[in-house]
Amino acid sequence: MTTDNTWLTTKQACDYLGFASCKALYQAVRRGTIPAHYLGRSLRFHRPTLDKTLLARHSVVSAIIPR
């Protein structure tokens, strides 16, 4: 049996993104900086979308602050 880890729970996304608390993750979702989806009443995070978001943010920071 294979498990599909494409969708993350709030706790998993918090750990994956390195947030200090789930409250900080909820605030980022509310601000619109982290994309999230509701599946029923549960908040879920699409891992490939999170990766794209992080990569895009890294590209912007690298362009602003050259190494």
MARDREN-784516 format. One record per atom (N, C-alpha, C, O): residue in one letter; z, y, x. Coordinates in nm, 2 decimals, decimal comma, padded with zeros to 4 digits. Layout:
REM MARDREN-784516
rest a Z Z Y Y X X
...
***
This chain:
REM MARDREN-784516
rest m Z 00,00 Y -00,12 X 00,08
rest m Z 00,00 Y 00,00 X 00,00
rest m Z 00,00 Y 00,12 X 00,09
rest m Z 00,08 Y 00,13 X 00,18
rest t Z -00,09 Y 00,22 X 00,06
rest t Z -00,09 Y 00,34 X 00,14
rest t Z -00,03 Y 00,45 X 00,06
rest t Z -00,04 Y 00,45 X -00,07
rest t Z 00,03 Y 00,55 X 00,12
rest t Z 00,08 Y 00,66 X 00,05
rest t Z 00,00 Y 00,78 X 00,08
rest t Z -00,05 Y 00,80 X 00,19
rest d Z -00,02 Y 00,87 X -00,01
rest d Z -00,10 Y 00,99 X 00,00
rest d Z 00,00 Y 01,10 X 00,03
rest d Z 00,07 Y 01,15 X -00,06
rest n Z 00,00 Y 01,15 X 00,15
rest n Z 00,08 Y 01,26 X 00,19
rest n Z 00,01 Y 01,40 X 00,19
rest n Z 00,05 Y 01,49 X 00,25
rest t Z -00,09 Y 01,41 X 00,10
rest t Z -00,16 Y 01,53 X 00,09
rest t Z -00,08 Y 01,64 X 00,02
rest t Z -00,09 Y 01,75 X 00,06
rest w Z 00,00 Y 01,60 X -00,08
rest w Z 00,09 Y 01,69 X -00,15
rest w Z 00,23 Y 01,68 X -00,10
rest w Z 00,28 Y 01,57 X -00,09
rest l Z 00,29 Y 01,79 X -00,07
rest l Z 00,43 Y 01,80 X -00,02
rest l Z 00,52 Y 01,85 X -00,12
rest l Z 00,49 Y 01,94 X -00,20
rest t Z 00,64 Y 01,80 X -00,12
rest t Z 00,75 Y 01,86 X -00,21
rest t Z 00,80 Y 01,99 X -00,14
rest t Z 00,76 Y 02,02 X -00,03
rest t Z 00,88 Y 02,06 X -00,21
rest t Z 00,93 Y 02,18 X -00,15
rest t Z 01,01 Y 02,15 X -00,02
rest t Z 00,99 Y 02,22 X 00,08
rest k Z 01,09 Y 02,05 X -00,02
rest k Z 01,17 Y 02,01 X 00,10
rest k Z 01,08 Y 01,97 X 00,22
rest k Z 01,10 Y 02,02 X 00,33
rest q Z 00,98 Y 01,89 X 00,19
rest q Z 00,88 Y 01,85 X 00,29
rest q Z 00,81 Y 01,97 X 00,35
rest q Z 00,79 Y 01,98 X 00,47
rest a Z 00,76 Y 02,06 X 00,26
rest a Z 00,69 Y 02,18 X 00,30
rest a Z 00,78 Y 02,27 X 00,39
rest a Z 00,73 Y 02,33 X 00,49
rest c Z 00,90 Y 02,28 X 00,35
rest c Z 01,00 Y 02,36 X 00,42
rest c Z 01,01 Y 02,31 X 00,57
rest c Z 01,01 Y 02,38 X 00,66
rest d Z 01,03 Y 02,18 X 00,58
rest d Z 01,04 Y 02,11 X 00,71
rest d Z 00,90 Y 02,13 X 00,79
rest d Z 00,90 Y 02,15 X 00,91
rest y Z 00,79 Y 02,10 X 00,72
rest y Z 00,66 Y 02,11 X 00,78
rest y Z 00,63 Y 02,25 X 00,84
rest y Z 00,57 Y 02,26 X 00,95
rest l Z 00,67 Y 02,35 X 00,76
rest l Z 00,64 Y 02,49 X 00,80
rest l Z 00,74 Y 02,55 X 00,89
rest l Z 00,72 Y 02,65 X 00,95
rest g Z 00,86 Y 02,48 X 00,90
rest g Z 00,96 Y 02,53 X 00,99
rest g Z 01,05 Y 02,64 X 00,93
rest g Z 01,10 Y 02,72 X 01,00
rest f Z 01,05 Y 02,65 X 00,80
rest f Z 01,14 Y 02,75 X 00,73
rest f Z 01,28 Y 02,71 X 00,75
rest f Z 01,32 Y 02,60 X 00,74
rest a Z 01,37 Y 02,82 X 00,76
rest a Z 01,51 Y 02,79 X 00,78
rest a Z 01,57 Y 02,74 X 00,65
rest a Z 01,67 Y 02,66 X 00,66
rest s Z 01,52 Y 02,78 X 00,54
rest s Z 01,57 Y 02,74 X 00,41
rest s Z 01,46 Y 02,73 X 00,31
rest s Z 01,36 Y 02,79 X 00,32
rest c Z 01,49 Y 02,66 X 00,20
rest c Z 01,39 Y 02,65 X 00,09
rest c Z 01,38 Y 02,78 X 00,02
rest c Z 01,28 Y 02,81 X -00,03
rest k Z 01,49 Y 02,86 X 00,02
rest k Z 01,49 Y 02,99 X -00,04
rest k Z 01,38 Y 03,08 X 00,03
rest k Z 01,31 Y 03,15 X -00,04
rest a Z 01,37 Y 03,07 X 00,16
rest a Z 01,27 Y 03,15 X 00,23
rest a Z 01,13 Y 03,11 X 00,19
rest a Z 01,04 Y 03,19 X 00,18
rest l Z 01,11 Y 02,98 X 00,17
rest l Z 00,98 Y 02,93 X 00,13
rest l Z 00,95 Y 02,98 X -00,01
rest l Z 00,84 Y 03,02 X -00,03
rest y Z 01,04 Y 02,97 X -00,10
rest y Z 01,02 Y 03,03 X -00,24
rest y Z 00,98 Y 03,17 X -00,23
rest y Z 00,90 Y 03,22 X -00,31
rest q Z 01,05 Y 03,25 X -00,14
rest q Z 01,02 Y 03,39 X -00,13
rest q Z 00,87 Y 03,41 X -00,08
rest q Z 00,80 Y 03,50 X -00,12
rest a Z 00,83 Y 03,33 X 00,02
rest a Z 00,70 Y 03,34 X 00,07
rest a Z 00,59 Y 03,30 X -00,04
rest a Z 00,49 Y 03,36 X -00,04
rest v Z 00,63 Y 03,21 X -00,12
rest v Z 00,54 Y 03,17 X -00,23
rest v Z 00,53 Y 03,29 X -00,33
rest v Z 00,42 Y 03,32 X -00,38
rest r Z 00,64 Y 03,35 X -00,36
rest r Z 00,64 Y 03,46 X -00,46
rest r Z 00,56 Y 03,58 X -00,40
rest r Z 00,49 Y 03,65 X -00,48
rest r Z 00,57 Y 03,60 X -00,27
rest r Z 00,49 Y 03,71 X -00,21
rest r Z 00,34 Y 03,68 X -00,20
rest r Z 00,26 Y 03,77 X -00,18
rest g Z 00,31 Y 03,55 X -00,21
rest g Z 00,17 Y 03,51 X -00,20
rest g Z 00,12 Y 03,48 X -00,06
rest g Z 00,00 Y 03,46 X -00,04
rest t Z 00,22 Y 03,47 X 00,03
rest t Z 00,18 Y 03,43 X 00,17
rest t Z 00,16 Y 03,28 X 00,19
rest t Z 00,09 Y 03,24 X 00,29
rest i Z 00,22 Y 03,20 X 00,11
rest i Z 00,21 Y 03,06 X 00,11
rest i Z 00,16 Y 03,01 X -00,02
rest i Z 00,22 Y 03,03 X -00,12
rest p Z 00,04 Y 02,94 X -00,02
rest p Z -00,01 Y 02,89 X -00,15
rest p Z 00,07 Y 02,77 X -00,20
rest p Z 00,10 Y 02,68 X -00,12
rest a Z 00,09 Y 02,77 X -00,33
rest a Z 00,16 Y 02,66 X -00,39
rest a Z 00,10 Y 02,63 X -00,53
rest a Z 00,03 Y 02,71 X -00,59
rest h Z 00,12 Y 02,51 X -00,58
rest h Z 00,07 Y 02,47 X -00,71
rest h Z 00,19 Y 02,41 X -00,79
rest h Z 00,28 Y 02,34 X -00,73
rest y Z 00,18 Y 02,42 X -00,92
rest y Z 00,28 Y 02,36 X -01,01
rest y Z 00,21 Y 02,23 X -01,06
rest y Z 00,11 Y 02,24 X -01,12
rest l Z 00,28 Y 02,12 X -01,04
rest l Z 00,24 Y 01,99 X -01,10
rest l Z 00,35 Y 01,96 X -01,20
rest l Z 00,45 Y 01,91 X -01,17
rest g Z 00,32 Y 02,00 X -01,33
rest g Z 00,42 Y 01,99 X -01,43
rest g Z 00,52 Y 02,10 X -01,40
rest g Z 00,48 Y 02,22 X -01,39
rest r Z 00,65 Y 02,07 X -01,39
rest r Z 00,75 Y 02,17 X -01,36
rest r Z 00,78 Y 02,18 X -01,21
rest r Z 00,87 Y 02,26 X -01,16
rest s Z 00,72 Y 02,09 X -01,13
rest s Z 00,75 Y 02,08 X -00,99
rest s Z 00,65 Y 02,16 X -00,90
rest s Z 00,53 Y 02,15 X -00,93
rest l Z 00,71 Y 02,23 X -00,81
rest l Z 00,62 Y 02,30 X -00,71
rest l Z 00,58 Y 02,21 X -00,60
rest l Z 00,66 Y 02,14 X -00,54
rest r Z 00,45 Y 02,21 X -00,58
rest r Z 00,39 Y 02,12 X -00,47
rest r Z 00,30 Y 02,21 X -00,38
rest r Z 00,25 Y 02,31 X -00,42
rest f Z 00,29 Y 02,16 X -00,26
rest f Z 00,21 Y 02,22 X -00,16
rest f Z 00,10 Y 02,13 X -00,10
rest f Z 00,13 Y 02,02 X -00,06
rest h Z -00,02 Y 02,18 X -00,10
rest h Z -00,13 Y 02,10 X -00,05
rest h Z -00,14 Y 02,11 X 00,10
rest h Z -00,17 Y 02,22 X 00,15
rest r Z -00,12 Y 02,00 X 00,17
rest r Z -00,11 Y 02,01 X 00,32
rest r Z -00,23 Y 02,07 X 00,38
rest r Z -00,22 Y 02,15 X 00,47
rest p Z -00,36 Y 02,03 X 00,35
rest p Z -00,47 Y 02,09 X 00,41
rest p Z -00,48 Y 02,24 X 00,39
rest p Z -00,53 Y 02,31 X 00,48
rest t Z -00,44 Y 02,28 X 00,27
rest t Z -00,44 Y 02,43 X 00,24
rest t Z -00,34 Y 02,50 X 00,33
rest t Z -00,36 Y 02,61 X 00,38
rest l Z -00,22 Y 02,44 X 00,35
rest l Z -00,12 Y 02,50 X 00,43
rest l Z -00,17 Y 02,51 X 00,58
rest l Z -00,15 Y 02,61 X 00,65
rest d Z -00,24 Y 02,40 X 00,62
rest d Z -00,30 Y 02,40 X 00,76
rest d Z -00,40 Y 02,52 X 00,78
rest d Z -00,40 Y 02,58 X 00,88
rest k Z -00,49 Y 02,53 X 00,68
rest k Z -00,59 Y 02,64 X 00,68
rest k Z -00,52 Y 02,78 X 00,68
rest k Z -00,56 Y 02,87 X 00,76
rest t Z -00,41 Y 02,79 X 00,60
rest t Z -00,34 Y 02,92 X 00,60
rest t Z -00,28 Y 02,95 X 00,73
rest t Z -00,28 Y 03,06 X 00,78
rest l Z -00,21 Y 02,85 X 00,79
rest l Z -00,15 Y 02,87 X 00,92
rest l Z -00,25 Y 02,90 X 01,03
rest l Z -00,23 Y 02,99 X 01,11
rest l Z -00,36 Y 02,83 X 01,02
rest l Z -00,47 Y 02,85 X 01,12
rest l Z -00,52 Y 03,00 X 01,11
rest l Z -00,55 Y 03,06 X 01,21
rest a Z -00,55 Y 03,04 X 00,99
rest a Z -00,60 Y 03,18 X 00,97
rest a Z -00,50 Y 03,28 X 01,01
rest a Z -00,54 Y 03,38 X 01,07
rest r Z -00,37 Y 03,26 X 00,99
rest r Z -00,27 Y 03,35 X 01,03
rest r Z -00,26 Y 03,36 X 01,19
rest r Z -00,24 Y 03,46 X 01,24
rest h Z -00,27 Y 03,24 X 01,25
rest h Z -00,27 Y 03,23 X 01,39
rest h Z -00,39 Y 03,31 X 01,45
rest h Z -00,38 Y 03,38 X 01,56
rest s Z -00,51 Y 03,30 X 01,39
rest s Z -00,63 Y 03,37 X 01,44
rest s Z -00,61 Y 03,52 X 01,43
rest s Z -00,65 Y 03,59 X 01,52
rest v Z -00,55 Y 03,56 X 01,32
rest v Z -00,52 Y 03,71 X 01,30
rest v Z -00,43 Y 03,76 X 01,41
rest v Z -00,45 Y 03,86 X 01,47
rest v Z -00,32 Y 03,69 X 01,43
rest v Z -00,22 Y 03,73 X 01,53
rest v Z -00,28 Y 03,73 X 01,67
rest v Z -00,25 Y 03,82 X 01,75
rest s Z -00,36 Y 03,63 X 01,70
rest s Z -00,42 Y 03,62 X 01,83
rest s Z -00,52 Y 03,74 X 01,85
rest s Z -00,53 Y 03,79 X 01,96
rest a Z -00,59 Y 03,78 X 01,75
rest a Z -00,68 Y 03,89 X 01,76
rest a Z -00,60 Y 04,02 X 01,78
rest a Z -00,65 Y 04,11 X 01,85
rest i Z -00,48 Y 04,04 X 01,72
rest i Z -00,40 Y 04,16 X 01,73
rest i Z -00,33 Y 04,16 X 01,86
rest i Z -00,33 Y 04,27 X 01,93
rest i Z -00,27 Y 04,05 X 01,90
rest i Z -00,20 Y 04,05 X 02,03
rest i Z -00,27 Y 03,95 X 02,12
rest i Z -00,25 Y 03,83 X 02,12
rest p Z -00,35 Y 04,01 X 02,21
rest p Z -00,42 Y 03,93 X 02,31
rest p Z -00,33 Y 03,87 X 02,41
rest p Z -00,22 Y 03,93 X 02,44
rest r Z -00,36 Y 03,75 X 02,46
rest r Z -00,27 Y 03,68 X 02,56
rest r Z -00,30 Y 03,73 X 02,70
rest r Z -00,24 Y 03,68 X 02,79
***
